[in-house]
Amino acid sequence: MRKLLSIFIIFASITGVLAQDSLSFAAFKAGISNPLGSYGSETLPNGSFTYSGAHFSVEGAWFFSNHFGIGGQAGYDVHPVDDYALAEAKLADDSFFEELTISSDPFRIYSGFLGGYYSLPLSKKYRFTAKLMAGVQYGQTPYQVYKAQYFFVGKNWYEITSASDLGFAGLTSASIEYFFNPFTSLYFDAGASYSQLKFDFGLAGDAVRTEVKDVFLITTCLGIKVHF
């Protein structure tokens, strides 16, 4: 029994040292996504009238030294639309509208990034990590229903179907993590990403209307890392 206990203590000590030396991790985080740029503005024609929404992502990195590593992140951002503000802006922009009500789904952004990590210990329990990444973002505009009342025409209901685009994107973020033990840590992450997406909407007579949106997102998240 003593031998078994001794072996277990030695094994736990060795794996604990190895885990402390290893910064490589897999992680999940969730938090708030704040839209900026034309994607977050409440001005026509290219403003999206989006609220702050939710961010979810998974990430992982392999560290080949005490400070530097490479890794990736896959994320999802969803932003509700301010239906009332959008309808008011459309009414002000078009004198033929008498009344207008808009019902809108949210905007959705899917992203994938690869890049480099830099990590620096602050104490035995705390560590600072920053990353710089490049990748792509795939955006989907919402399906919207317009219930309009026109001067001299009357009521007219119509819909705007969803459009999508895939574009190059960049991401940077910094985080502070607290280690519960050598294998798990809790971290707070603040990041920024940018892409420019072009959404094409079909019009009558095979015409196309294009909206160009600067999708600038600021995210603040809490996450958990499993180190290996």
Long-range contacts (C-beta under 8 A, 24 or more apart in sequence): 15-182, 16-182, 19-182, 19-183, 19-227, 19-228, 20-182, 22-63, 22-227, 22-228, 23-61, 23-63, 23-66, 23-69, 23-119, 23-127, 23-227, 24-60, 24-61, 24-62, 24-63, 24-69, 24-227, 24-228, 25-60, 25-61, 25-185, 25-225, 25-226, 25-227, 25-228, 26-58, 26-59, 26-60, 26-225, 26-226, 26-228, 27-58, 27-59, 27-60, 27-187, 27-223, 27-224, 27-225, 27-226, 28-56, 28-57, 28-58, 28-223, 28-224, 29-55, 29-56, 29-57, 29-58, 29-59, 29-187, 29-189, 29-221, 29-222, 29-223, 29-224, 30-54, 30-55, 30-56, 30-57, 30-221, 30-222, 30-223, 31-55, 31-189, 31-219, 31-220, 31-221, 31-222, 32-219, 32-220, 32-221, 33-77, 33-78, 33-79, 33-217, 33-218, 33-219, 34-217, 34-218, 34-219, 34-220, 35-79, 35-107, 35-215, 35-216, 35-217, 36-216, 36-217, 36-218, 37-194, 37-213, 37-214, 37-215, 37-216, 38-212, 38-213, 38-214, 39-107, 39-213, 39-214, 39-215, 39-216, 39-217, 40-216, 42-82, 42-85, 42-86, 42-89, 43-89, 44-89, 44-90, 44-93, 45-211, 46-211, 46-212, 46-213, 47-89, 48-79, 48-81, 48-107, 48-141, 48-213, 49-81, 49-82, 49-83, 49-85, 49-86, 49-89, 50-79, 50-80, 50-81, 50-82, 50-106, 50-107, 51-79, 51-80, 51-81, 51-82, 52-79, 53-77, 53-78, 53-79, 53-80, 53-106, 54-78, 55-217, 55-219, 55-221, 57-111, 57-221, 61-117, 61-131, 63-117, 63-119, 66-119, 67-118, 67-119, 67-120, 68-116, 68-117, 68-118, 68-119, 69-116, 69-117, 69-119, 70-114, 70-115, 70-116, 70-117, 71-114, 71-115, 71-117, 71-131, 72-112, 72-113, 72-114, 72-115, 72-133, 72-135, 73-111, 73-112, 73-113, 73-131, 73-133, 73-135, 73-171, 74-111, 74-112, 74-113, 75-110, 75-111, 75-112, 75-113, 76-108, 76-109, 76-110, 76-111, 77-108, 77-109, 77-111, 77-217, 77-219, 78-106, 78-107, 78-108, 78-109, 79-106, 79-107, 79-108, 79-109, 80-106, 81-105, 81-106, 81-107, 81-142, 81-144, 95-151, 96-150, 96-151, 96-153, 97-148, 97-149, 97-150, 97-151, 98-149, 98-150, 98-151, 99-148, 99-149, 100-146, 100-147, 100-148, 100-149, 101-146, 101-147, 101-148, 102-144, 102-145, 102-146, 102-147, 103-144, 103-145, 103-147, 104-142, 104-143, 104-144, 104-145, 105-142, 105-143, 105-144, 105-162, 106-142, 107-139, 107-140, 107-141, 107-142, 108-139, 108-140, 109-137, 109-138, 109-139, 109-140, 109-215, 109-217, 110-137, 110-138, 110-139, 110-140, 111-135, 111-136, 111-137, 111-138, 111-169, 111-171, 111-193, 112-136, 113-169, 113-171, 113-193, 115-171, 122-176, 124-179, 125-178, 125-179, 126-176, 126-177, 126-178, 126-179, 127-176, 127-177, 127-179, 127-185, 128-174, 128-175, 128-176, 129-174, 129-175, 129-177, 129-187, 130-172, 130-173, 130-174, 130-175, 131-171, 131-172, 131-173, 131-174, 132-171, 132-172, 133-170, 133-171, 133-172, 134-168, 134-169, 134-170, 134-171, 135-168, 135-169, 135-170, 135-171, 136-166, 136-167, 136-168, 136-169, 136-195, 137-166, 137-167, 137-169, 137-193, 137-195, 137-197, 137-215, 138-164, 138-165, 138-166, 139-164, 139-165, 139-166, 139-167, 139-195, 139-197, 139-199, 139-213, 139-215, 140-164, 141-199, 141-211, 160-201, 161-201, 163-199, 163-200, 163-201, 163-211, 164-199, 165-197, 165-198, 165-199, 165-200, 166-197, 167-195, 167-196, 167-197, 167-198, 168-195, 169-193, 169-194, 169-195, 169-215, 170-194, 170-195, 173-219, 177-225, 182-227, 183-226, 183-227, 183-228, 184-224, 184-225, 184-226, 184-227, 185-224, 185-225, 185-227, 186-222, 186-223, 186-224, 186-225, 187-222, 187-223, 187-224, 187-225, 188-220, 188-221, 188-222, 189-219, 189-220, 189-221, 189-222, 189-223, 190-218, 190-219, 190-220, 190-221, 191-218, 191-219, 191-221, 192-216, 192-217, 192-218, 192-219, 193-217, 193-219
